[in-house]
Amino acid sequence: MKKNIMYCSDSCPFCQRAYQLLSSKGVPFKKVHVDGKQNIWDEMIEKTGRNTVPQIIINGTHIGGFSELYATNQSGKLDEIINV
């Protein structure tokens, strides 16, 4: 099973919404907090090419931030990615 990771910050409202959406779908994921951790922030940028949170990776697929997660869910593609 590939890892499901969310790079996040507890103060980020979009991170909170992403938590809620993934939890409602029953997707287990590891929260990787970037707050005050430059090495983790750098890791996130290297893996995703982005410098905003959340950054969500499901089954090895980089989804993006909350907007992309929401759109992927609305289109039905999220279920496909989850069930790989």
C-alpha positions as CSV (number, residue, x, y, z in Angstrom):
1,M,0.0,0.0,0.0
2,K,1.3,3.4,-1.0
3,K,1.4,6.2,1.6
4,N,-1.2,8.8,1.9
5,I,0.3,12.1,3.1
6,M,-1.0,15.5,3.8
7,Y,1.6,18.3,4.3
8,C,-0.3,20.7,6.5
9,S,-0.4,23.4,9.1
10,D,-2.8,23.4,12.0
11,S,-3.6,27.1,11.4
12,C,-4.6,26.5,7.8
13,P,-8.4,26.5,7.2
14,F,-7.9,24.7,3.9
15,C,-6.0,22.0,5.7
16,Q,-8.9,21.6,8.1
17,R,-11.3,21.2,5.1
18,A,-9.0,18.7,3.5
19,Y,-8.9,16.6,6.7
20,Q,-12.7,16.6,6.8
21,L,-13.1,15.5,3.2
22,L,-10.5,12.7,3.5
23,S,-11.9,11.5,6.8
24,S,-15.4,11.5,5.4
25,K,-14.2,9.2,2.6
26,G,-12.4,6.9,5.1
27,V,-9.0,7.7,3.7
28,P,-6.2,7.0,6.2
29,F,-3.4,9.6,5.9
30,K,-0.4,10.8,7.8
31,K,-0.3,14.5,8.7
32,V,3.1,16.0,8.1
33,H,3.2,19.4,9.9
34,V,5.4,22.0,8.2
35,D,5.1,24.6,10.9
36,G,8.6,25.9,11.9
37,K,10.2,22.9,10.2
38,Q,12.2,24.2,7.2
39,N,13.5,20.7,6.4
40,I,9.9,19.4,6.1
41,W,8.8,22.5,4.1
42,D,11.8,21.9,1.7
43,E,10.8,18.2,1.4
44,M,7.2,19.1,0.5
45,I,8.4,21.6,-2.2
46,E,10.8,19.0,-3.6
47,K,8.0,16.3,-3.7
48,T,5.2,18.5,-5.0
49,G,6.7,21.5,-6.7
50,R,4.4,23.7,-4.6
51,N,5.0,26.0,-1.6
52,T,1.5,26.1,-0.1
53,V,-0.4,23.9,2.3
54,P,-2.2,21.5,2.2
55,Q,-0.4,19.3,-0.3
56,I,-2.0,16.0,-0.5
57,I,-0.5,12.7,-1.9
58,I,-2.8,9.7,-2.1
59,N,-1.5,6.3,-3.2
60,G,1.6,8.0,-4.6
61,T,-0.4,10.5,-6.7
62,H,0.1,14.1,-5.9
63,I,-3.4,15.6,-5.8
64,G,-2.5,19.2,-4.9
65,G,-4.1,21.5,-2.5
66,F,-7.7,21.6,-1.2
67,S,-9.2,23.1,-4.4
68,E,-7.7,20.2,-6.4
69,L,-8.8,17.7,-3.8
70,Y,-12.4,19.0,-3.9
71,A,-12.5,19.1,-7.7
72,T,-11.0,15.5,-7.9
73,N,-13.7,14.4,-5.5
74,Q,-16.5,16.1,-7.4
75,S,-15.4,14.5,-10.7
76,G,-15.3,11.0,-9.2
77,K,-11.6,10.7,-9.8
78,L,-10.8,10.7,-6.1
79,D,-12.5,7.3,-5.6
80,E,-10.4,5.9,-8.5
81,I,-7.2,7.2,-6.9
82,I,-8.2,5.9,-3.5
83,N,-9.0,2.4,-4.8
84,V,-5.8,1.9,-6.8
